Amino acid sequence: MRLRYILRVTKTLFLTYYAYMLEYRAELFIWLLSNSFPFILMGAWLKASENGSFGLTSLEFIRYFLAVFIVRQFNIVWVIWDFEKELISGQLSHRLLQPVDPFWHHLFGHIAERWARIPMLVVLVVLFFILYPQSFWIPSLSAILLTILIVAIAFLLRFLIQYTFAMFAFWTERASAIEQLWFLLYTFLSGVIAPLEVFPPLVRDIAMWTPFPYMVYFPSAILVGNSVNVWQGIAVMAGWMGIAFVINRWLWRKGIKQYSGMGA
C-alpha cells in the first residue's frame, strides 16, 4: 500500500510538471540556446590548439565541448531562486500544508523540464553534426548507459547542493548570492571552460576531490571515450551527496522552526 501511494504521487507530480513545462516550450528553447557557451569556448580552444600543445587534438576538443553542451542540459538547477521566491512571498506556507515535502515538488519540476527539452536538444545535436561532420561518432552502448547513470547522479548532486544553499533563505533574503559565488568555482573547475587535461597536474588532482568536475567533466569524458576512474568518481559524488544531505536536513529543521516562529 505504501509503495502504491509513492508511485501514484510520483506519477502525479511528474505528469503535472511535465504538462506545465510543455506550456513554455518557446522559453525552454531560449534556455537551451543560452547554454551554448561551450561552443564559444570550443572555437577559442580550436584556435589555441593550432599554436600550442594541450594534449588534445582539434577533433577531441570538438567532441568534448559537444559532450559538455549535452551534459549541461541535464544538470541545470534553479531551485534556489524558486525556494527563495516561495519563502519571501509566503507560498512556502501552502507547500507545508501538503503531505509532500516541498523538496519533491522542486525535484520533479526539474526532472520534467529535462524531458520537455530533449526533442529540441536532439535537433540541435543533429544540426551540430551537419556543421561539423568530421566530429560525428557513435559511443558504445556501455558508454551511453554509464553516461546516463553518471549524468543522473551529477544532476542529483548539484540539485542537492543548491537546495542546501537555498535553506539559507530562512535567514537572508539573498540566499541566491551564495549560489552566484559557488558558480564561479563551478565554471572554472567543472570542465565547462576547458577539459581538465589542460589544467596543471596539481590543480587537476585537487579538483578531482571536489564535487565540481563530476558535474560536467566526468560524464562528458565518459561520453567521448576518455579514460576516467569511474569508481572513484562515483565514490566522491556519493560522499558529497551524503554531506549535502546531512547539512540540508539540519538546516531545514532549524529553518522551519524559525519560519514558524515568525508566524507562518
ABEGO torsion letter per residue (X at the ends): XAAAAAAAAAAAAAAAAAAAAAAAAAAAAAAAAAAAAAAAAAAAAAAAAAABBAGBBAAAAAAAAAAAAAAAAAABBAAAAAAAAAAAAGAAAAAAABABBAAAAAAAAAAAAAAAAAAAAAAAAAAAAAABAAABBBBBAAAAAAAAAAAAAAAAAAAAAAAAAAAAAAABABAAAAAAAAAAAAAAAAGAABBAAABBAAAAAAAAABAAAAAAAAAAAAAAGBBBBAAAAAAAAAAAAAAAAAAAAAAAAAAAAAAAAAGX
